[in-house]
Amino acid sequence: MLLDFDKLGAWKWLLVGTTVLVCLFLLLPIVFIAALSFGSSRWLIFPPPSWTTRWYGELFSDSRWLTSALTSLQIASVVTVLSVVIGFLAALGLNRGSFAGKELLRALFLTPMILPVVVLAVALYAFFLQIGLAGTTPGFIIAHLLIALPFSIISIGSALDGFDKSIEDAAILCGASPWEARLRVTVPAISHGLFGAAVFSFLASWDEVVLAIFMASPTLQTLPVKIWSTLRQDLTPVIAAASTLLILFTIVLMVIAALVRKGRKS
């Protein structure tokens, strides 16, 4: 059977065109949000009648928005550190260990990735109400850690799969203790996996809104919760400004991660 390369070329262009349309469909709302943040109208109107940076000024002059952003940054930073440390230990055990129930334990660690977030949020909220962690910073950290940890375990586990354990064994033979060999040999060798785990853990906490809504209190709100609550009360372009900065910060982190990965490969 002979292939018609002209027809294959037509299908190729059809595939490229479909991909471009899908990307535009996904990205245009983000572009519209950014445009609305520079609109002069007090309401979210597109196209804007004229352009201004007034809403960014109001955003940075409002202590409530700055407090929410700082809260998000603090929680995400703590979650990142805990997720990388716990994820490294868990990935090490799952990668190197040989014990009964290992696959069951792996599935348990990864359950938050497949469990609907709203189900997890309701369950955590009910549990935290019983133990007094609802509306507290530790409650926020634990909730966000649950959804960040699977990303950390997957990233670090993949890096460990590509690491030659004989190098670590050689360090032990040269006199290093097992944990000294892991910290001084294994950790630097899988630094790309640790960095990826840190980025994804940070973003998982920074952008999370469903869990944060259940964990929030009148005095403790992350930036996504502040955007959500303000959106329900007022359609001010300040929301668009905050959303644009949130998206921009996420994009910057992803670009940095891509550059680090590219630099390591080269």
N, C-alpha and C positions, 0 to 999 in steps of 0.2 A: 504494500500500500504506500503510494507516494504522498508526501505531505505538500500541501499548497502553501508555500512560504508567503505568498501575497496575502492569503487569508489569515495566516498566523500574524503577520504584521498588523493587519486590521484589528485583530483581537488584542494585540499588545497595546495599540493606541486607545482602544476602548477601555482596557483595564487602567491605563494611565489616566484617562479622562475621568473615570469613575472614582479613582483614588483622589484626584484633585477636588472633585465635587464634594466628596465625603469630608476631606480636610477643611474645605471652606465652610461646610455646614457646622463643623465642630469649632472652628476658630472665629467665625464671624461674630458670635455672641460676645466673645472676649474683646474683640475690636470695638463693638458697639458700647460695651461697658466703659472702656477707656475713653471713647469719644464723649460719652455722657458725663464723665468726670470733669471735662473741660467746658461743658456747656454753661451758658450764662443764665439759663432758666432755673428757677427755684425748684422745679419739678423735673422728673426724669422724662424729658421730651427728646425724641429723635426725629429729624436732625435738629441739633441745637440751633437756636436763633443766632448766637454768636459765641465767641470763645473767651474763656477766662480761667485763671488759676485760683480763683477765690475759694473754691471748695477745699483745695489742698491746704490753704491757709487756715480755714475753719477747722479742718481735721487736726492739724498740728497744734492749734491753740486750745483745743478741747481736752481737758485733763482726763475725761472719761475714756476717750478713744485711746489716748496714750497709755493709760493704766491698763486697758484691755490688751493692747499690743505688748506691753511689758510682761503682763501675766502670761500671755501665749509664749513669749520668748523664754521666760523662766521655766515654765512647765516643759516646753519642748526640749530645752537644754538638759534638764535633769533626766527626762525620759530617754534622750539620746545616749547619755552616759550609761544609765542602767541597762538599756537595751543592748548596747554593744558588749558590756561586761557579762551580763547574764547570757546573751546570745552566744558569746564566745565559749563560755563554759558548757552551755547546752549543746552547741554544735560539736564541741570537742568530745563530749560524752557520746553523742549519737554517732559521730564519725569513727571514733576509736574504740568505743565500748562494745562489749559482747555480753549481753545479759537478756534475760527473759523479759518480754514486753517492750523491747526497744522500739519496734515499729509502732506499737500502740502509743508509747510516749511521744514519738515524733508526730503522730497524727493529732495528739492532744495539744501539742505546742502550736500546730498549724490550724487548729480549729477556728480561731477568730478570723481567719482569712475567708472561710467559706460560710460562716455563720452570719445571718443578716445582722447588720449593725444595730438596728432598732431592737432586736431580740436581746442582744448582748447588753444594750443600754438599759432596757427595762429590768433585766435580771440583776445587773450591777446596782442600779438605783434602789431596788427593793432590798438587796443585801446590805448596801451601805447605810440605808436608813436604820437597819437593825443594829449596826455596830457604830453608828455616829460618824461616818465618813462622808456622808452626802453634803455637797456644798463646801468641801474643804480642799485645800491644795494637795494633801496626800491622796485623797480620793481621785482627784483629777489625774495625778501622776500614775496611780495604779491602773486606772481605766485606760489611759492612753498607752501605757506600757503593754497592756494585753494585746492591743492591735498593732503595736510597733514591733514586738518581739518576733513574730513569724518572719517579717522581712529581714530582720537581723540574722536569724538562724539560717535562713535560706542563703543569704549572701555570704556569710562566713563559712557555712557548710560547703558551698561550692568552691570557695577558695581553698579549704582544707582538702577537698577531693583532688585538687591539682597540685598539692604540695607533697614533695617526696619526704616521707617520714624518716627515711634512712639518714637524712641530714641531721634531724633532731637526735636520732640514736647515736650518731657519731659524736655530737656534742656531749651526750651523757657519758660515752666511753672516754672522752677527754677529761672527765672530772666534774662536769656540771650536774647539778641535781635535776630531776625531771622537770620541775616547774621553772627552774632557771633556764633550762634549754628551751622550754616553750616560750618563755617571755623574751629571751634574747635571740632566739633563732626562728621559731615558728611565727611569732607575732610580726616581726619585720617582713617575713616572707609573704604573709597573707595580708599585708597592710591595705592592698586594694580592696579586699573583701571587707575589712573593718571600716574603711572609708565609705564604701557603698552602704554598709549597714547603718552607719551614722547618718548619712544623707537621707535614706529612706525612712529611718526611725524619726528623724527630726520632722520631715514633711508629713509623716503619718500623724504626728501630734499637732503640728502647726496648723494643718488644714482641717482637722477633724471638727465636725459640727454636731453630729447626731449625739454622740456620747457626751460632748461638752454641754449640750442643752440640758440633758438630764443631770449632769454633775454641777451645773452652775447654780449660783445663789445671787441675790441682789447685790452683794458686795464682792463677788468673785465671778468674773466673766472673761472668757478668752475673746480674741478679736473676731473669730467667726460667729460666736454667740452674740457679740455686740452688733455685728452687721445684721444678723437674723432678727434680733429684737427691735432694732431701729427700723428695719424694713417693714415690720408689721405695724409700726406706729406712724411712720413718716416716709415719704418718697423723696427725701432730700438727696441731691447729687453728692453729698458727703459720703453716702454709702458707696456710690460708684468710685469715688476717689480711694476709699479704704480698700475696696475690692481690687482696684487696679494695682495698688501697692502690694497687696497680698499676692496677687498673681505674678507681679514682677519679681518679687522676692523669691517665689518658688522657681520661676524660670532661671533666675541668676544662679540658684543653688544647683539646678540640673545642668546648666552650662558648665559650671565649675567642675561638677562630677564628671561630665563628659571630657573636659579638657585634661583632668587628672588621669582618667583612664587612657586617653589617647597618648598622653606623654609617657605613661608607663609602657604602653605597647611599642612606642618608637624607641 
